[in-house]
Amino acid sequence: MAPIVYMQSMDYATLAHLEPQYGLYTSIVPPLIYAMMGTSRDLVIGAEAVDSLLLSSMILESPGVDAINYKKIVFTTTLFAGVFQTACGVFRLGFLVDFLSHAAIIGFMAGAAIIIGLQQLKRLFGIKHFQQN
């Protein structure tokens, strides 16, 4: 099972327009931290496709133009996301998720699944200019 996790993490890194080794970092470091601090057995740890997709679409910098600046922005964004998640955990703000409607969550996940599927079709058929990114 571990090789599958590593391959998925490398693919998630390419969804975020990063090199595959950053996907490996996300599949090794978070479980080590969670082993020391976590309490739930049923929790997804590490990169996910939706996170990677949102990260690449949120950053306005193009990874092809200035790769170093793009990586700096990505690392800063992930640092702030981690600080925000840690603060939500410390202040026990998990109850805020109950205010999201079920329809909004289903629509978001369905849209993300369609976009991720189209991204994979791009690689399957070898299309070079699939989108403007």
FENPE-V211314 format. One line per field, one symbol per residue. psi: psi as a letter, one per 30 degrees, with the letter a starting at -180 (. if undefined). A space follows every 10 residues. Layout:
BEGIN
psi=???
END
This chain:
BEGIN
psi=eeeeeeeeee eeefeghllf feeeeffeee eeeeeeflfk fhkkkaklee eeeeeefekf kkffeieeee eeeeeeeeee eeeeeeeeee ghgffffffk leeeeeeeee eeeeeeeeee eeeefhkeie lf.
END
